[in-house]
Amino acid sequence: MAITSVIIQRLKELLPHAEITLIGEEKLKEIFGPDSGVRFREVSYKRKGGLLERLSTWLHILDIVRQEEMECPAENVILVDPDSRYSQLGVLPIVPLERYLFFDSRSQSLYNRKMSMAEFVNDWLNRILDDKGVCYPKVWISRHNLDVAAKFCNNLRRCGARRIVVMNFGVGGNLRKRVGKAFEEKMLLSLLREKDTVVFLDKGAGEVEASRSEALLRAAKASGYAVTDACLDLKQDEFFPHGAIGIETTIGEIAGLISASDEFIGYDSACQHIAAALEIPCVTVFAGSNNMRFVRRWSAFGRNSCRIVHVDTLTDPVSINAEDITARVMHARHFDSLGSIVSSQ
C-alpha cells in the first residue's frame, strides 16, 4: 500500500487521461475503493504454495495483461511492478522490457539508505519520469466503512471517552515480528491506566491471533477494566468511556476504525501505513530485524507523527524487558521529532 498508492497518485497526476488497472487480491478493493479512480482485476496468491501454485498465479497475471492489451494497442500499455510476488520480485517476465517499469524495493544504494519506502518510490518515479513531484501514501475507504466506524467512535465519545486507541498485535504468521505476550499485556494495561481511554484491540487473522487477543482481553478484565467484544457492522448496545473492545475486522473496516480514532499502536503491518495515510499518529513496534536500513525502509511515512520503537528480539530473546519496551512506546507517543526511531533495546 505504501508503494502502490504513491505510484497510482503520481501516474494520475502525470497521465490524467490514462486508465489505471490495479491487479491484486480482493481485499485491496477495500482500501483502493471507487474514489481511487482505478479499475480492479482480482488475482489470488498462495503465499504457502509451491512452485506450481506460484507459476499458476503468474499465468493468471499474463492472461489479465493480454486481456487489457486487447482493449488498447499493446504499445500504449505499460506495466509498473512494485517488486511484487506476482512476478516473483521481477524474475518472471510479463511484458516486453520496453513497457516494463520495475521498482527495486531492495536496492541498497547509499543515497536511499535512510528513505522510507514511500520516499524511495517517490524518488524512483522522479528519476524515471523526469519529474519533481511527491505524494504521501493514501487509502480510499468506502463511505460505508467510514460512517460505521465514525458512528461507533462518536457513541463512545458521547459516553465520555476522550481518547480512542486502535491496537493491532497481528504479525501475519511472521513470528519474528512479535515481541511477546508479556509486552502486549503490559502495553494494553498501560494504555488503560489513562483516564477516559478506550482501546480497540484488533484480534488479527486466524485462530491463533484471535486466541492471543482473547487472553489479553481477559487480563484487562481481571485488572478491573470494562471489556467487551464488538462487530462494527452489527448493532452495538454496550458503550463505555473507559475500557477495551475486542474486534474482528476486514482491512477496510480496520482502516475506517483507524480513521475515526486518535492513534494507532502495533507491530510492523499494513495498519501502520494505513494510519500514516490517514494522518493518524502511530507508533510501530518494529521487531525481527536489526538492519536499521530495513527498519527505516519499511517505516510508516505520512504528514502526521509516525514513530518507530525498535526492539532487538534476535540477539538475546530471553532478556527482552517488556516493561522497558512499554515505557519506550509510551514515551514515543509524546515524542515531538517526526519520524524518529526511539533507541533499540
Long-range contacts (C-beta under 8 A, 24 or more apart in sequence): 1-31, 1-137, 1-139, 1-270, 1-273, 1-274, 1-277, 2-116, 2-117, 2-118, 2-121, 2-137, 2-273, 2-276, 2-277, 2-300, 2-301, 3-82, 3-83, 3-103, 3-105, 3-117, 3-118, 3-121, 4-32, 4-82, 5-32, 5-135, 5-137, 5-138, 5-139, 5-277, 6-118, 6-121, 6-122, 6-125, 6-135, 6-136, 6-137, 6-138, 7-80, 7-82, 7-103, 7-121, 7-125, 8-32, 8-36, 8-38, 9-135, 9-138, 10-122, 10-125, 10-129, 10-131, 10-133, 10-135, 11-80, 12-37, 13-133, 13-135, 14-129, 14-131, 14-133, 19-72, 21-68, 23-61, 23-64, 23-86, 27-250, 27-251, 27-252, 30-141, 30-142, 30-145, 30-250, 30-251, 30-252, 30-253, 30-255, 31-139, 31-140, 31-141, 31-251, 31-252, 31-255, 31-274, 32-139, 32-140, 33-140, 33-141, 33-142, 33-252, 34-140, 34-142, 35-140, 36-140, 41-68, 43-86, 45-85, 45-86, 47-85, 54-85, 54-88, 55-92, 57-85, 57-86, 58-86, 58-87, 58-88, 58-92, 58-94, 61-86, 61-87, 61-94, 62-94, 65-94, 65-95, 74-99, 75-99, 82-121, 101-128, 105-297, 108-293, 113-293, 113-296, 114-293, 114-296, 115-296, 115-297, 116-296, 116-297, 116-298, 116-299, 116-300, 116-301, 116-339, 117-297, 117-298, 117-301, 118-301, 119-301, 120-297, 136-276, 136-277, 136-301, 136-302, 136-303, 137-273, 137-276, 137-277, 137-301, 137-302, 138-277, 139-255, 139-274, 139-277, 139-278, 141-252, 141-255, 141-256, 141-259, 142-252, 142-256, 145-232, 145-252, 145-253, 145-255, 145-256, 146-256, 146-259, 146-260, 148-232, 148-233, 148-253, 148-256, 149-232, 149-253, 149-256, 149-257, 149-259, 149-260, 150-256, 150-259, 150-260, 152-230, 152-232, 152-236, 152-257, 152-260, 153-257, 153-260, 153-261, 154-260, 155-236, 155-239, 156-198, 156-239, 156-240, 156-241, 158-239, 159-239, 159-240, 159-241, 160-196, 160-241, 160-242, 161-196, 161-197, 161-198, 161-240, 161-241, 161-242, 162-195, 162-196, 162-197, 162-241, 163-194, 163-196, 163-197, 163-198, 163-262, 163-263, 164-197, 164-198, 164-199, 164-200, 164-260, 164-261, 164-262, 165-191, 165-197, 165-198, 165-199, 165-200, 165-261, 165-262, 165-263, 165-264, 165-265, 166-199, 166-200, 166-202, 166-254, 166-257, 166-258, 166-261, 166-263, 166-264, 166-265, 166-266, 166-271, 166-275, 167-191, 167-199, 167-200, 167-201, 167-202, 167-264, 167-265, 167-266, 168-201, 168-202, 168-204, 168-254, 168-264, 168-265, 168-266, 168-267, 168-269, 168-271, 169-201, 169-202, 169-204, 169-209, 169-212, 169-213, 169-216, 169-266, 169-267, 170-202, 170-204, 170-205, 170-209, 170-266, 170-267, 170-269, 171-204, 171-209, 171-267, 171-269, 172-205, 172-269, 173-206, 174-288, 176-287, 176-288, 176-289, 176-313, 176-314, 177-267, 177-268, 177-269, 177-286, 177-287, 177-288, 178-267, 178-287, 178-288, 178-313, 179-267, 179-285, 179-287, 179-311, 179-313, 179-320, 179-322, 179-325, 180-320, 180-322, 181-212, 181-215, 181-216, 182-320, 182-322, 183-285, 183-320, 183-322, 183-325, 183-326, 184-212, 184-216, 185-216, 185-219, 185-322, 186-322, 186-323, 186-326, 187-265, 187-326, 187-329, 188-216, 188-219, 188-220, 188-244, 189-219, 189-220, 189-223, 190-326, 190-330, 191-265, 192-220, 192-223, 192-225, 192-242, 192-243, 192-244, 195-242, 196-241, 196-242, 197-242, 198-240, 198-241, 198-242, 198-243, 198-244, 198-245, 199-243, 199-244, 199-245, 200-244, 200-245, 200-247, 200-257, 200-261, 201-244, 201-245, 201-246, 201-247, 202-247, 202-248, 202-249, 202-254, 202-266, 202-271, 203-246, 203-247, 203-248, 210-248, 213-246, 214-246, 216-244, 217-244, 217-246, 220-244, 232-256, 232-257, 263-333, 265-329, 265-333, 268-298, 272-299, 272-300, 272-306, 273-300, 275-300, 275-302, 275-306, 276-300, 276-301, 276-302, 276-304, 276-306, 277-302, 278-302, 279-303, 279-304, 280-304, 281-305, 281-306, 281-307, 281-333, 282-306, 282-307, 283-307, 283-308, 283-309, 283-329, 283-332, 283-333, 284-308, 284-309, 285-309, 285-311, 285-325, 285-329, 286-310, 286-311, 287-311, 287-312, 287-313, 288-313, 288-314, 289-314, 290-314, 290-315, 290-344, 292-341, 295-341, 296-341, 299-339, 299-341, 301-339, 305-335, 305-338, 306-338, 306-339, 307-332, 307-333, 307-335, 307-339, 307-340, 307-342, 308-332, 308-339, 308-340, 308-341, 308-342, 309-341, 309-342, 310-341, 310-342, 310-343, 310-344, 310-345, 311-344, 311-345, 312-344, 312-345, 320-345, 321-345
